[in-house]
Amino acid sequence: MDTFDDPRLTAMGLLAEVYAGLSAKSAASFAAAKLSEVDFETLIRLARSPERRLRMSDLAAQTSLSTSGITRVVDRLEREGLVERHACATDRRASFAVLSEAGAERLERVLPRHIEDIETWFTGLLTPEELDAFLATLRRIRDVVRPCATAGVQQRVDAS
């Protein structure tokens, strides 16, 4: 086998190409909603979290941004009224990023088109069985390469 034809290289290349292509297909819907890709990721992670909030440190871990990087994103989203910051009652050093009503409304405006894009360019190309297997495979890989991707979610669900 030629070193350059290694299927592991092909897998990484295909994954990168698919991600870049899907990001490009989503760019117009995000731009129409005046959101960047990282803005959307931040807002949707908050929306899908218990009480629509995450500790700043957990949000940073989930997005793979540094703590200073997520602070800058949340600062900007807070200035736009899309996110609020709440102090943590049990730890004065910690704070929560909380999806505001305006942030939820912005997401509700962008989601129909974004979901349509996902259906057209991604999930709609797979049978339900293929999608289930694909999601299970992605989760298995994600749990190894980014174990912090769900930081703050499980312990908060357990604490409820």
Secondary structure as the mmCIF struct_conf table of DSSP 4:
data_model
#
loop_
_struct_conf.conf_type_id
_struct_conf.id
_struct_conf.beg_label_comp_id
_struct_conf.beg_label_asym_id
_struct_conf.beg_label_seq_id
_struct_conf.end_label_comp_id
_struct_conf.end_label_asym_id
_struct_conf.end_label_seq_id
HELX_RH_3T_P HELX_RH_3T_P1 THR A 3 ASP A 5
HELX_RH_AL_P HELX_RH_AL_P1 PRO A 7 ALA A 32
TURN_TY1_P TURN_TY1_P1 ALA A 33 LYS A 34
HELX_RH_AL_P HELX_RH_AL_P2 GLU A 37 ALA A 47
TURN_TY1_P TURN_TY1_P2 ARG A 48 ARG A 48
BEND BEND1 SER A 49 SER A 49
HELX_RH_3T_P HELX_RH_3T_P2 PRO A 50 ARG A 52
STRN STRN1 ARG A 53 ARG A 55
HELX_RH_AL_P HELX_RH_AL_P3 MET A 56 THR A 63
TURN_TY1_P TURN_TY1_P3 SER A 64 SER A 64
HELX_RH_AL_P HELX_RH_AL_P4 THR A 67 ARG A 79
TURN_TY1_P TURN_TY1_P4 GLU A 80 GLY A 81
BEND BEND2 LEU A 82 LEU A 82
STRN STRN2 VAL A 83 ALA A 87
BEND BEND3 ALA A 89 THR A 90
TURN_TY1_P TURN_TY1_P5 ARG A 92 ARG A 93
STRN STRN3 SER A 95 LEU A 99
HELX_RH_AL_P HELX_RH_AL_P5 GLU A 101 TRP A 121
TURN_TY1_P TURN_TY1_P6 PHE A 122 PHE A 122
HELX_RH_3T_P HELX_RH_3T_P3 THR A 123 LEU A 125
BEND BEND4 LEU A 126 LEU A 126
HELX_RH_AL_P HELX_RH_AL_P6 PRO A 128 VAL A 145
HELX_RH_3T_P HELX_RH_3T_P4 PRO A 147 THR A 150
TURN_TY1_P TURN_TY1_P7 ALA A 151 VAL A 153
HELX_RH_AL_P HELX_RH_AL_P7 GLN A 154 ALA A 159
#
